[in-house]
Amino acid sequence: MGEEYYVDIIEKPNKHMYCPGFDDEVKIVEEIKKYKCAYDEKIREIKEREDNERKLAEKESREYYANCFAFHIGNDSNPYYVLNKGSYTICAIYFNRNKDLNILSIDGNEKNEICAKIEYAKIHYFEKAGAIHYVSTIEGQYKNLGGQFTGAVFSKKAIAIGGLLFGTMGLAGGALLSAKPSSMKFPDTEINLSSDIQQVDDKNVILNYYSDIKKQYLDMELPAEIYNFLQTYIPDKKYEIVCELEKHSAVNRAMNQKASDLNPLKCDNSPKMSMGEFKESVDKLKYMFDVGMITEEVYEAKKMELMQQI
């Protein structure tokens, strides 16, 4: 095996390597240097490859994000509101040229894109909801400082003297006379209560829209900060305005219906008319002709219109 040596490791003069079978210290050092250079080169190649892969992935994420953003929002040509934004990720709401509301989510890192659209005509209204309120919280700290129990103590000297003088009974007597009774110290308990007032912000915006899938109107909860954005681009969908328009529409329909019911010459365009309704309309029409309220031409024309509705 040859002689055995301890050789200093490169850059670590305080460390030694035990190399059995080598009798040439210079050769050992050269071998270590060679392997160290090879190791450093391997590490450099791995790091360079990882850097290149990271830069390539970052470039792909950036390009994917930019292309999706330009496709939907068109380089800021469509008004949009950012809900959340990160590194090559975004969640936003925007309006297209038709004023349809779009909810967009782009994740360039995962190469993922989601866009949901609510048509302008199916947006019913939006309104503020929720409020800021305050909640009281109570915190308590409980401390228990342990108690102590001390057992009875007897004087050995008194017991021995009593035993010598009075025998067995003297032992018991000496013990009783010299005894210190046991004692207990109960634990000290501390309870500290404190209260704090915390503000809870539950404000949000409710967007009411018609869902073709559910076949009903649904509520969507949005952040409170988006209220001004919606009011800027779809002001006619504001809750108060929608309510007022619906009230006027309902009143107008009721008035038109009432006026139509009072008109004996009403000719309902509905294809459905019961025989009772038809007979009542004919009687009214004949009465108006008999008393001279309408001419014969009008009478005959109205009879033909009524005939077409049965």
KEKERO-193797 format. One record per residue: y, x, z negated of N, C-alpha, C in turn; residue in three letters. Coordinates in steps of 0.1 Angstrom, whole numbers, plus 5000, padded with zeros to 4 digits. Last residue first. Layout:
N
YXZYXZYXZALA...
REM end
This chain:
310
535838855334534538805328533338845336ILE538038945348537739005335536438955328GLN538638805370538038945372537639005359GLN539838585361538538575366537838705368MET542338675355541438635344540038625349LEU543338705380543238825371542238795360GLU543338445390542538545396542338665387MET545338335373543938285372542938385378LYS547538465381547038495368545638445366LYS547838345407547638495406547038535392ALA548338085400547138115408546838265407GLU550838105386549638045380548338085387TYR552538215405552138295394550938245387VAL552537995423552038125427551638215416GLU553637785407552237775412551637915416GLU555637935380555437865393553937865396THR555937845346555637945356555437865369ILE556837635331557337765327557037865337MET556037365334557037425343557537565340GLY554037265320555337235315556437305323VAL551837355335552037205334553537185329ASP551937625331552137575344552537425344PHE551337645304552637695308552937645322MET548737535304549837465297551237515302TYR547337725318547537595324548637515317LYS547537945300548137955313548337825319LEU546037845278547437875277548137885290LYS543537805291544237695285545737725283ASP542938075297543037975308543837855303VAL542638185271543738235280543938135291SER540438035261541738025254542938075264GLU538438115279538837975279540237955272LYS538238385273538638345286539138205286PHE537338375246538638435249539138395263GLU534838255251535838195243537238245245GLY533538445266533938315272534938245264MET534938775262534038675259534438535265SER535239055282535938935277534938825274MET535439375294534639285285535539175280LYS537039545308536039465316535239365307PRO540439535300539139565296538139485303SER542939455307542239535317540839565313ASN544139145300543439265294542639335305ASP546939005305545739025312545139155308CYS548938765289548338895289547038895297LYS550338545288550038585301549338725301LEU551038505261549938425267549538465281PRO551638745238551938715252550838635258ASN550838825214551738715214552038675228LEU549339055219548638935214549538815215ASP551439235226550439185236549639065232SER552639275203553439215214552439155224ALA550639405188551139275184551839195195LYS550239635203549139535202549639405198GLN552739755200552339715213551139615213ASN552639795172553739715178553339665192MET550539975170550439845163551439755169ALA551440195186550240125190550139985183ARG553640265170553840225184552640145189ASN552340345147553340235146553540175160VAL550840565156550140455150551040335150ALA552940735164551940695174551240565169SER554240795140554940725151553940665161HIS552040925127552640805122553340725132LYS551741145143550641055142551140925136GLU554241275139553841225153552741125152LEU553941335112555041255116554741195130GLU551741515112551641385105552741285109CYS552741725127551541645132551441515125VAL554741815110555041765124553941675129ILE553241905088554241795087554641735100GLU551542105100551041985094552041875093TYR552142235133552442235118552042105112LYS551942235159550642205152550842215137LYS554342315170554042175171552742135164ASP554242595168555042515158554742365158PRO552642835175552242695177552942605167ILE554243065170553643045183553042905186TYR555343045144556043095155555543055168THR553242945128554442865129555342915141GLN551543165128551143035134552342945137LEU553143345114552643375127552243255135PHE553443225089554643245098554243275112ASN550743235080551443105082552643125091TYR549443465073549443435087550243305090ILE549343505046550443575054550443535068GLU547143375036548443315035549543375044ALA544243395057545143455047546543385047PRO542343085062542943205067543843265056LEU539642865066540542925057541043065062GLU539242585086539042725085540142785076MET537642275087538742355081538342505081ASP536842045114536442145103537742215099LEU535741745128536841835125536441925113TYR532741735149533641685138534741785136GLN530641845162531141715166531941655155LYS529642105159529442005148529841865151LYS530442195185529042215180528742115169ILE533142155187532242085197530742095192ASP535342085162534242175166533342095176SER538842085159537642005162536542105168TYR540542205129540242205144538942125146TYR542942325107541942225110541842205125ASN543442595086543542555101542442445103LEU545142675058544042595063544342555077ILE545942965041546342875051545042805056VAL546443035006545843055019546442955029ASN546543144972547243094983546543124996LYS545643234948544743154956545343094968ASP546043484926546743424938545643364947ASP546443504892545443484903546143414914VAL547443724867547843634878546743624888GLN546543714832546343764846546743664856GLN547243794800547543694810547443764824ILE545143864772545943914783546143804793ASP544443934738544443844749545443904760SER542144064714543344074721543343984733SER540644124682540744034694542144054700LEU538444314664539844304669539844224682ASN536644324635536744254648538144244652ILE534744524614536044504620535944434633GLU532944564585532944504598534344484603THR531144774565532544734568532544684582ASP528144704547528844764558530244694560PRO527844734511527744654523528544714534PHE526144934491527444924496527344854510LYS524144894462524244874477525744864480MET522145074437523445004441523444994457SER520045094408520245104422521545024426SER521045224376520545124385520845144399PRO519845494359521045454366520645344377LYS518145544329518145504342519545464347ALA517745624302518445714311518645664325SER516345414291517545444285518445544294LEU513945404307514945284307516245324302LEU512745644301513145614314514145504315ALA512345624273513245734279513745704293GLY510445424274511745404267512745504272GLY508245534287508945424293510345404287ALA507745744269508045774283508845664289LEU507145604246508345684246508745724260GLY504745504251505845414250507145484251MET503245744249503345664262504545574262THR505045924225503945894233504245824246GLY507345994211506845854209505645824217PHE507946264216508246204203507446074201LEU507246314242506746404231506946334218LEU508546114256507146114256506546204245GLY511246174252510746044247509146044246GLY511346414266511546414252511046284246ILE510846324293509946414286510146414271ALA513046154297511646094298510746194291ILE515146324296515046214286513646164286ALA514546484318514646544305514546434294LYS514846304340513446364337513446424323LYS516446014343516646154337515246204333SER516445834374516045854360516246004356PHE518045614395517945754392517545754377VAL517545374422517645404408517345554405ALA519145434454518045394446518345424431GLY521745304474521345414464520345364455THR522645234506521845194495521445314487PHE525545154526524745254519523945194508GLN526545044559526645044545525745154539GLY528445144589527245114581527345124566GLY530844964604530645094597529545074587LEU531144814633530344804621530144944615ASN533444654654533044774648532244744635LYS534244504684533444484672533044624667TYR536844364702536144494699535544474685GLN537444134729537244164715536544304713GLY539743964749538844074748538644104733GLU540443694770540343734756539343844755ILE542743584794541543654791541543704777THR544243324811544243404799542843454797SER545643304843544443284835544543374823VAL547843124865547643234855546443204846TYR548243084900548143034887547743154878HIS549543004931549443114922549343044908ILE547642794954548842834947548542954938ALA546442604983546342694972547642714965GLY547942605016547042555006546942654995ALA549842505045549642595034548742525024LYS548242425077549142395065548842495054GLU547742305110547642415100548642385089PHE545842085132547042125124546742245116TYR544042085154544641965149545941995142HIS543042225183543642265171544442145166ILE542242145208541342115197541842165183LYS544142255226544042105224543142065213ALA543542525224544742475219544742325217TYR540242625214541142575224542342505218GLU539242905199539542765196540542715206ILE536843155203538043095208538042945203LYS535743475192535543335191536843265195ALA534243785198535443705200535143555201CYS533144105190532943955188534243885190ILE531444405196532644325198532344175197GLU530444735190530244595188531544515189ASN529945015185530044955198529744805198LYS530345115160529045055163528944995176GLU532945215164531945305159530545245161ASN534444995172534245105181533145195177GLY534444675167533944795160533544905170ASP536544405167536044515175535644625165ILE537044065168536544165159536044275168SER539243785170538643905176538244005166LEU539843465177539543545165538643665171ILE542343285194541143365195541043455182ASN543642985204543543075193542243155194LEU545442925234544242915227544143015216ASP547642945250547842915236546642885229LYS547143035275546942895273547142845259ASN547343315271548343245279548343095277ARG546143355237546243385251547343305258ASN546743485205546943365214546943415228PHE544743625179545743635189545643505198TYR543743805150543843675156544943675167ILE541444065142542744015145542643875150ALA540144365131539844215130541244145131CYS538944675142540044585140539544445139ILE538345025144537944895141539144805139THR539145295145538545235157537845095154TYR539445275113539345385123538445325135SER540844955107540345075103540345175114GLY542244645097542244755107541744885100LYS542644295095542044415089541944525100ASN544344115108543844085095543244205088LEU547144115129546044205124545644155110VAL547943895154548143925140546944005135TYR549543885186548343895178548843925163TYR550443775219550843785205549543795196PRO549643975247549443855239549743875225ASN550444235253551044125261550743995254SER549244455241550344385234551044275242ASP547244515260548244615257549544545251ASN545544285260546344325271547444415268GLY543744165243545144155240546044205251ILE541244205258541644085251543144065249HIS541444465270540844345277541344215271PHE542444635251543244605263542744485271ALA540344625233541644585229542444545241PHE538244745248538144605243539444545239CYS539344995253539044905264538944765260ASN539645105227540845085236540544995247ALA536945115218537945035211539145005220TYR535845285237535245155236536345065229TYR537345525232537345455245536845315244GLU536645575205538045555208538145485222ARG533845615207534345505199535745475203SER533745835224533145715228533745595220GLU535046025207535645995220535145855225LYS533246035186534545985183535245945196GLU531046145199530946005193532345955191ALA532146395205531646305216531646165211LEU532546495180533746475189533346385200LYS529946505170530846425163532046395172ARG528746695188528246555188529246465181GLU530246915182530346865195529846715196ASN529446955155530946935159531046865172ASP526747005159527146895152528646855154GLU526947245173526347135179526747005172ARG528147415154528847385167528247265174GLU526147415134527447355131528247325144LYS524047545149523847405143525247335141ILE525247785154524847705165524647555160GLU525547885128526747865136526447775148ARG522947915120523847815113525047785121ILE522148105137521447975138522347875131LYS523648325129523848275143523248135144GLU522648365103524048325105524348265119ASP520048445110520248325102521648275104TYR520548685123519848575130520048445123ALA521748825102522448795115521848685122CYS519548845085520748775081521648735093LYS517748995100517348855097518648775092TYR519149235100518749165112518449025110LYS519449305073520649275081520249195094LYS516649345067517449235060518649195068ILE516149565083515449435085516149315079GLU517849755071518049715085517349585088GLU516649775045518049725046518349675061VAL514149885053514249755046515649695048ILE514950125063514350035072514349885066LYS515950245040516850225051516250115060VAL513650275024514750185020515650155031GLU510450295029511650335036512750235033ASP508150195021508550325014509750375021ASP506549895013507649955021508050085013PHE504749774995504249815008505349885017GLY506949534979505749614979505349654993PRO510049494970509349494983508149584982CYS512149304953510949384950510149384963TYR515649314953514449254959513249354957MET518349234931517449324937516249254942HIS521849194926520549134928519649234934LYS524349304926523749284913522349224914ASN525149314952524749434946524149424933PRO525049144977524749104963524249224956LYS525449235002526549154997526249104983GLU521949275006523349285012524249185006ILE520149384978520349284989521749294994ILE518649694970519749604968519849514981ASP515149724962516249744972517349644970VAL512649884946513649784944514849814953TYR509449984959510850004956511549874953TYR506350154959507050024958508450054953GLU504250344982505150334970505950194971GLU501150214996502350304995503150274983GLY498850085000500050005000501350095000MET
REM end
